Amino acid sequence: MNKSSLRLLGVSMLGVCLAGVPAAIAGPIIQNSPSGTTTYFAPPGTPATTGALPSADVAKDEATAAPSPTTPAPATPAAEAPAQPAPSTAAVTPPASEPPQPAPDVSQTPAAPAPETTPATATPTDTATEPKPEAMPTVAAPVAPPVSPVVAAARTALADKSLGGRNNVAEDLAAARDFYNTRTEPLWVFDGAYTRKAKAVISTLKSADDWGLEPADFPVPELIVGASPDAQGVADAQLTLSALKYARFARGGRLDPVALSNILDMKPPVKDAKNVINELASVAEPDAYLRGLNPKHEGFERLRQALLKARGPKQEEEAVDPALLVKLPQGKLLKPGAQDDQVVLLRQRLKVPASSPADESVYDDNLVDAVRSFQQDNGLKADGIVGNRVRAALNKAGEPKVANPKRQLDRLIANMERWRWLPVDLGPLYVMNNIPEFSSEIWKGNSQELKQRMIVGQPSWPTPVMSAKMQFVIFRPSWGMPDGIKAKELMPRLKSASGGSGFGFFDQLFGGGSSGGARVLQAYKLQVYYRGQPVDPDSVNWSTADIRQYSFTQPPGPDNPLGLVKFRFPNRHDVYMHDTPERGLFNQSNRALSHGCLRVEEPRRTAEVLLAEDKGYSPEKVAQLWDSGASVTLSKEVPVYLVYFTASVDNDGRLQTFSDIYGHDDRIMSALRGRPVRYTAPEAVDPIEANEPMASNSSRNANTFSDAGSDSMMDAPPPSKKNTKKSASAKQKQQQSKSSGGTIQDALSNIFLN
């Protein structure tokens, strides 16, 4: 046995002996090592005078050491000593009266003698060597708290199958059941009464009409004093269900737009019921949380304020501008430069004074400019000529508007409901196309970058309400005729021209025979393909041919219905925004003229705004692309919202209303009152075929896509099957079709001109 082993044995025996020494020993125990290190051991029972061991650790050591005084000290084995030199510094610091040991004595201590400086009494600080299971018996197993009788009653109430159906959707019921099954205390009831949070939530539910909702949809049971636990549980569960329903309705879950119509293609951003109930239970103000689920868009809030104003006390009628009361009687046409007594009235109506009293009745340039401005603002032809139609428009502006309070409220509520269908975040850059207003807007954050006039689908070819992501800007596009337009509009003409009807219009004009088909396609500048190969239209018997097997394309050019650019956002309806060669149509007040797609008044400016944001392109760069035939893929998709707002509030706080051209307001209000009526609108492309827009047009180039509602060979509505007589409305539609610039007459003009 070497000296180190003897020295270790001596130290261990000394530790055992010290364990039995009475606390009366007065002086410290001193141990010297061969290396010169002196170790001091405080006498038993003496309070520690240094910071070598924290007091909490000392207490823990005493507690764990007391039950086993004869347990051998867990000395570090000699084999492990070289890997753990730290114990050489674990000795108790000498009293303050002793001179401190130099630092080199500690740091230069050899590893082998380390056990000499590790007395048994100091090792309890090494908690890693203590067996952990010895402490476990002192920790009692957790006991699950008892379930409150109120919660038990709530669970029973939620298990009732009669709660389902229209009053509570399955998702809300499932979320409430899961929530209460893991809960031991009620959410809204304490000591037999509603809590402060519950009362605040109840107040929000009862004032739901301030947000365009119906308070009756959110029942709140009364909780009388001394109510039984069962009654309290039912009340707690019902309040939870009502709060979940409010959260759902606030986000547009009151209706399923697609269930109402195939062209109301929106999915409201309803929040997950499980997240709602957990957040309701955790937030400090659950009432504010519920109200915050309503749309935060400025357009919604403006309508809400208009709703509150309409439901408030009767407002005083605004004073009428005296100029609006000036009436112009019917009379002859007033042209620029004319002199007439009515010019005096016209000056008063438009507030344009004459330069001198002698010119009071002269229709001068200043007055002509004012008339043109009025015509343009009211959708009239801006030619400066005053006829009876212009007089009627001038007189109508001063007529008192007959208000229908109920109708006005319904309009506001229907539009607020449609705001709920939009995403919470519209995006940093987005396009908002409002169908009833015939307007297109581009927004960057809260800044409106562009607002322009827009042409939308006719009532017989309505533009869908939907959202999609714009991906492509295509210059000088070709136009491929979609199947719906081929079948409904082109095929009857081809059959007639080919002799299918025996003696049709084209037969009379061109002498019938097979040559008529070619002349029809030439009139519309269409090229025909069969399985990707060009076809001579005169070689086809259009009376028996399946027109769906053929594709018809109009190449790029000034007469192309798509103009010089289109903005494509893929969607199942296959509609998009594009230019048009028919620029005069933007001056009409009613611009529901297309087959569903959206023609924009300023296509070049639209391209400049979008490509400047996405690519950093300058207007000069866009000018280079304008005639290039290039297709630009956007780096970041731009959200496009095709919305249907018949009411909005402008920046001056005035309520603006627009015609309900598709009748959506009445359908939505009927559904909100529990009487939904399904409306299937006509679409130019069959929904199944719309999923594969290139299926029937495989011969087109990469810049060409089918267009469900694009401007086809004519903009007149397809013939109605119900009305065969020429009514006044039919004549009016005929006039509209003549003004659209794409009728048969125009086609024939092209034949003769070319």
Buried (B, 14 or more C-beta within 10 A) or exposed (E): EEEBEEBBEEBBEBBEEBBEEEEEEEEBBEBEBEBEBBBBBBBBEEEEEEEBBEEEEBEBBEEBBEEEEEEEBBBBEEEEBEEBEEBBBBBBBBEEEEEEBEEEEBEEBEEEBBBBBBBBBBBBBBEEEBEEEEEEEEEEEEEEEEBBBBBBBBBBBBEEEEBEEEBBBEBBBEBBBBBBEEBEEBBBBBEBBBBEBBEBBBEBBEEBBBBBBEBEBBEBBEBEEEBEBBBBBBBBBBBBBBBBBBBBBBBBBBBBBEEBBBBBBBEBBBBEBBEBBBBBBEBEEBBEBBBEBBBEBEBBBBBBEBBEBBEEEEEEEEEEEEEBEBEBEEEEEBBBEBEBEBBBBBBBBBEBEBEEEEBBBBBBEBBBBBBBEBBEEBBBBBBBBBBEEBBEBBBEEBEEEEEEEEEBBBBBBBBBBBBBBBBEEBBEBBBBBBBBBBBBBBBBEEEEBBBBBBBBBBEBBBBBBBBBBBBBBBBBBBBBBBBBBBBBBBBBBBBBBBBBBEEBBBBEEBEBEBBBBBBBBBBBBBBBBBEEEEBEBBEBBBBEBEBBEBBBBBBBEEEBBBBBBBBBBBBBBBBBBBBBBBEEBBBBEEBBBBBBBBBBBBBBBBBBBBBBBBBEBEEEBBBEBBEEBEBBEBEEBBBBBBBBBBBBBEEEEEBEBBEBBBEBBEBBBBBBEEEBEEBEBBBBBBEEBBEEBEBBBEBBEEBBBBBBBBBBBBBBBBEEEEEEEEEEEBEEBBEBBBBBBBBBEBBBEBBEEE
